[in-house]
Amino acid sequence: MSGALPITRVGIGQDSHRFLSADSAKPCIVAGLIFSDCPGLAADSDGDVVFHALCNAISSLSGVPILGGIAIDLCHKDGITDSQVYLERAVKTLGPQKLQHVAFTIEGKRPRFQKRLEEMRANIARVLKVDIAQVGITVTSGDGLTDFGCGEGLQCFCALTTVEC
């Protein structure tokens, strides 16, 4: 056997936010898309649990505190609340690692994601500059066993794999 095998790494991230009151004007943004049938999520930023979980998964690989550092500075100092900006910065911290696959599980009673899963996958793939086949999403209501399953907010888990180039 000649040469060393490439190193595969796995990153894991999680994020959750409660919904604001129904009369809030803040939109619900998930995977960079607006879901008009729900109030927005309580957060200094747009509260996008998918992009935040992905940022946390990247942080677990790179060691760079994206949400706890870069995003806070962007939000509080520069007024940038768009989580896509945080995610684009996070991807740069991966260095020579090439993204192989990213998978999400979203828990929440609302909004209903099923009809927009392909649109969500396509938007994540676009931001990450990968093929849509490298993005997977599952959704669950959690059978009402948690606050998320009872419709109080959203929770997202993310796992990603990279290979060193």
Helices and strands as residue ranges (DSSP letters): E 8-18, E 27-30, E 33-39, H 49-62, I 66-70, H 71-78, H 83-92, E 97-107, G 114-116, H 117-128, G 132-134, E 135-140, G 142-144, E 153-164
